[in-house]
Amino acid sequence: MTQNSGRQPGPRSTKRRETVSRRASATAAALALCAGLLTALGGSPASAEGGQPVMSDPGFESGTFDGGQYYHASLVAPGASGSGHAAQVGLAYDGDSRTPKGGNLPVRGTGVSRGMVNKPIRHVEPNTVYEFTAKVRASGGASVRVGVFDAESVAYYRGAAHYVDVTDAAWTTVKRTVTTGPRTKELNAFCFLNELGSGSGPGYCDDFTIREVGPAEDPAPAPGGDTRSPGANGFPVTVPAVQSFARREGGSWRPQADLTVSVRRGQAAALRGDAERVAEEFVEAKLVRTATVRVVNNHASVPRGILLTTGGVDLSAAPAKARALESQAYRLDIDEDAVVVTGGSGTGAYYGAQTVLQALRSAGRLPGGVVTDWTDQAFRGLQVDSGRRYYSISWLKNQIKDLAYSKMNYLQLRVKDDQGLRVESAVAPELVDRLPAGGSWTKAEIADLVAFARRYHVTIVPEIDVPGHSSLDLQVYPQYALPGNTGYDYSRADVRERLARWVREIGATFDAPYVHVGGDEFFDADNPRLLSWVRGFAGPEATGEDGYKALFNYLSGELAKDDRGTWMWNDMISDPAGGAVRLSRDITIDYWAEIYDAPPANAYLDAGFTLIGSSSDLYHDLWPPLTADNKNNTINQPWPTDQWTAYGSPYVYSGGWGAPYSVPAESDSVGQFFPIWDDPHGWAPEYVLTQTLLPRLRAHAQSVWNSPDPVRDFASFDPYLRKLGHAPGFRQPVESLELNPPQR
């Protein structure tokens, strides 16, 4: 793959001195004992003395996972010293059982058996050499990877994981030296069951320590941080940048300490909720001392402060696709007394308020004038691979806030993959992840999450991948499988009906306007059973792909009964225009790469399909990179500098093994998602992913809004994204979770 190609297309399986060690308080320990799979108690670590680096409970002596996160891990006794505790990473099994102790799914020998613990090391210094040590042992022929990750080892978010792989069954002391990057303030110590071996592990780790060795021999300069200049159009830099700004001579505006956010009486029912959120966000951002929502008469003069209103937005200068999305457009009228935010709908008004908030964070005040802002992309989103590992509801709510903050409006959650089902289900209850220190969501939790997202103008789209990516499904439900368990046998009416009930149930659980039904990487469409079935109704020349199209046409029709649309991946559809069976044009194609026999994106557009993108070049795959030069298939992918250059337009698609390319702007290409994939099944804790995701998601937000870049390159953009930070009210780390209990 070329350098511009990110994740290689293919199967998606694939401080100074000694550490200050403190026991957690009784309260924190009790809280940690309640936590399950992924705990981030994240209370402040033991205070640093004299600038020393700090890890909370590095020897696990509190008997909890306090001060870090863990996944498919538990505490065991004794520890490496013969007393106390150690961390067990990975699931444990009795005898030859394929189901782990305390679990419900037959996952032995699969990536689901992996596990990890991670502990932040705070109060570290940039351009400094540290020595990390740990005690590690393996079992069952497994390999345990232990080390330290620096997310900013090299400028512009190129991380490095300094690690050792251990296969010895006896306790082994390992050491790694790390030289921190020019902006590093935190490291992450990790222990990860990497290779499963004949017995699927588990592995064990204990007694993390970190000590300063001295200053870096060749310190790297930190990137500059100038945020004094406005954007290219004269307005303060925001993410995304505004489409146009017309400056007026005269004063500028900044809020008083006690801000009033007003709505007109005739619009109060529709806008009051948005106004209350905006008021809360201004206080959370520390831009004002207090903020009060006030309802004013419909024809009253504009009060001091901010007025949220809805009405027509002049989009005569915008392309036709943007005019069709007027509900998401807005206008700002700014003078020294007030800012009037006029949205094409409540969504547009809320977006306008985010621009005001960001501009104040960026520049401290707004210049007088008129902003007109719009997008031509209907779908601007983040895709989270929650099929392979659990994400907490609190972390997902943080992402929803961040999406809205940068005017992104969709969150795609992959809820079923080869690794099981992430959400409660009446159709497939035995497939729901109830593994120890694993996790799944209840329908009630999803209802709460969906309602939360709607308050921020974000829509959640669930993905349930069929008929492939189903290896665990078919161990749990072998009666529905093709011979060899290569996928669901959709030649059978009962199997098709079951899949339809399932995707309809998932659509109802998320109350979603669309359901993504997968459709990628199924390589047995030419199975004799499937060929016989399709040729029975489509003629003797019908192919396996025709049968595949027939399956998805059927699922699309079933979802349409509930007024839901259907999305599917592109890679198994080599002939989008024809065939003995024509794929329904009601299905939206989610294009990830020109791979296998799939044609370029233009072929689907020419055949009359609506297209969204989720480019393989941008896959943020959560493997640890050995060095800062490692990109493909790691948490370094994509490098934000490359992303800014190669994917600066939402009309760019992945060429797979070739270079990315553009489709026409006037086409039915209607959006892009930034994709997170977790092939290692949990190496990166939520707080590390939050750190690596921020710059990449901000570059994506700028691209997919499709406004002119506010600055010339990513190096100039970076100081602003760091200054603008996360959305107000973003809570990091999570303090407590209600999850599956760990193994005992």
Summary of the structure (lengths in Angstrom):
residues: 744
radius of gyration: 26.3
end to end distance: 44.9
largest distance: 79.4
contacts: 2822
relative contact order: 0.14
helix: 26%
strand: 26%
